Amino acid sequence: MRSKELRLGFAALVAANLLIALQAVLRDWGYYETLLIYWLEAVVIGGYNVLRLFVVGLFGEQPFGAWISRWVGFSSWGSRLFYTVLGTGFFAFQFTGFALGVGLFVTTLPTWLARAGGAESSGHALEGLRAVGPGVAFGIGVLVLSHGFSFVRNFLLGREYVRRSVVGLIFWPYARMALVAFVLGLGLAAASLQPGLGSTTVFAVVMVLVKLAVDAMTHLWERRVFGRAATPAQQGET
């Protein structure tokens, strides 16, 4: 059963990113347009993490970890709800600031890249936003479905929430995106060193595929670590 869940979740992840690569080809996107999509994916990840926080806080076995549970009682529904709302609110506040900061950086990238290449920078950010506009709904739609499938199939039905804690989930999205951000950063470095590279569709597709490979490794690692929450009966299913 667990291997089937792994395959389905992995297939959803691969399909979502390949569809974005197809969008890049069909709409002649450059690297900047795909970065806008993946910035919005970070917002989607944050949104689903809020749902995870509520599920773990209200229904997890040790929602705030063994160490904190020694000092604070969570036996009553009211105490669980209070600390869950507190932890979720803290995450939402700091992640919103993070997302806005990254968004500001991403939207100004065309100007930065143009200056690095010695080109005229006026209007590049607005041009990039207009270019990605027609495909942004589709791109975000497939990412919402992909992450939503993982949330329902693995986190809820696969009972991964049993092994998670509110404290861990507050910092998990940053760890989840760290390696992907590093890879996308390497792409930015290459685009700044080679003027014109970032505007080519071939480079954009290559970076989408590299990002997919890193995403897939993170996804499989997460399933192996947190997917052990199945009951003995579930683990014996085939």
N, C-alpha and C positions, 0 to 999 in steps of 0.2 A: 504493500500500500504506500509506504513512504517513498519507494523508488518511483512509483507512478506520480505522486505529488511533485517530486523533484523534476520529473520530465515535463509535466504540464506547466509548472511555474517557469522553468527554464525556457520552454517553447514560447510562452507569452512574452518574456523579456526579449528574446531574440526577434520575435515577430514585430514588436513595437519599434525596436531600433532599426530594423531593416525597412520598415515602412517610412521611417524618417529619412533614411538614406535614399529611398525611392523618391520621396518628396523633394529632396535636394537635387536629384537628377532632373525630375520633371519641371521644377520651378527655377532651375539654374541658380541654386543657392550657392553662396560662398561659405567660408568658415564662420563668419560673423553671424549669419542667419541661423546656423545650427546651434551656435552658442546661446542665442536668445531662447531657443527651444529648450536647451538643457538647463538654462537658468530657471525657466518656468517649471522644469521637472523637479528642481530642488524645492520649489514652492509646493508642488504636489506631494513630495516626500514629507515635507513638514506638516501638511494637512492630514495625511494618513497617520503621522506619528501622534498627532493630537488624539485621534481615535484610539490608537494603541495605548496611549497613556490612560485614557478613561477605562478601557477594558481591563488593563493590568491592575490599575488602582482599585477597581471595584470587584474584580473577580479573580485576581491572581492569588496564588497561595501565600507568597511573601512579597506583597506589592512594593515594599520599601526596603527589601533586603533583610537578611538575618541580623546584621549588626544594629540597624536602626530599630528593628522590632524588639530588641532587648530593652530599649529605653522608652519606646512609645507604644502604647496599646492600640491595636487596630481591630479589636474584636467586634466593635459596634459598627453598624452601617453608617452612622453619622460621622464617626471619626475617619473612616475610610473615604467618605465623600469629601470631607473637609480637606484632608491632605492631598487627595487626588486633584481637586480643583486648584489647590495651592501650587502643586508641582506642575500641572498643565498650564496654569497661568504664567508661571515663571518661564516655561519653555516657549510659550507663544510670544511673550514679550521679547525675549532675547533673540528668538529665531526671526521674528519680524524685522528687527534691526539688522540682523545679518543679511537677510534676503534683500532688504532695501539697499544696503551697502553694495552687495554684489551686483544688484540690478543697475545701480548708478554706474559702477565700473564697466559693466558689459555694454551699456548703451553708449558710453563714450569711447569704446574701443576703436571704432572706425576712424575717429579723429586722431587717436594716438598712433594707429598703424599708418595712417596717411602721412603724419609728420615723420615717423620713423623711416618711411620710404621717400621722403622729400617731396611728397605730392601736396596739392591743395586740399585742405581738410574741411573746408566749409561745407556744411550740409550732409556730410557722410552718415552721421548717426540717424538723421531723419530718413535718408534714403534707405538705409538698412532696415529700419522699422517698417517702412512702407513695403519693402520687398518681402519681408517675412509675414506680413499681415494676412494675405490670402490663405496661407498654409498653416498658420499658427493654431487655429481651432482643431484642424485635423491632427497635427502633431501632438498637441496637448491631450486631445481625446484618446489617442492610442496609449499614451503614457498613463493617463488616469485609469484606463481599463487594465493595463498591465500591472500597475501597482495595486489596483483594487482587487484583481484576481489573486495576487500574492497575499493580500491582507485577509481575504475571506478564506482562501484555500489553505494557506499555511498557518497564518496567525490565529484565526478563529477555529476552523474545522480541524486543523492539525494541532491545535492546543499549544502553540508556541508561547502564548501568553502566560502559561503556567511557569515557564522558566525565566520570564523577563521581570524587571523591576522598574518602577517609575524613575528612580535615580539613573539607572543605566540608559533608559530610553530618552532622557533629557539630552544626553550627549551622543546617542547613537547616530542620528542623522549626519553629524559632522564627521564621525569616523566612517560612516557609510559612503560619504562623498569625497573623502580626503584623497584616495588614490585616483578617482576619476578626475578630480580637480587638478591633481598633479599632471596627469596625462594631457588634459585640455590646456594646461599651462605650457607644456612643452610645445603644443601646437601653436600657441600664441608666440612663443619665442621663435619658432621656425618662420612664422608669418612675418614677424618684425624684421628678421634677418634677411629674408628674401622678398623684396617688394613685389606685390602682385600675387604672391602665392595664396594668401588668405582669401582672395576673391575668386579662386578657381573652384569649380564644382568637384573636380577630381580630388583635390586636397580635402575638401569638406567631407566627401564620402569616405576617404581613407581614415580621417579622424573619427568619424562616426563608427566605423568598424573597429578601430582600436579601442575606442570608448566602450563599445559593446563587449569586447573581449575582457576588459578590466571589470566591467559591470557583472559579467557572467561569473567570473572568479569570485567576486564578492558575494554574489547571490548564492552560489553553491556552498561557500564557506559558512554563510549565515544559516543555511538550511541544515548543514551538518551539525553546527554547534547548538542551535536552538530548536532543531526539529526532534530532539530526543525526549520531548515532553509527552510523547504518546504513551498511553497506558500499556501495560504488558500485553493486554488482549490485542490492541492495535498493532503493536510491534510484531505480533505473531501472524498478522494477516498477510496474505499474498495477493 
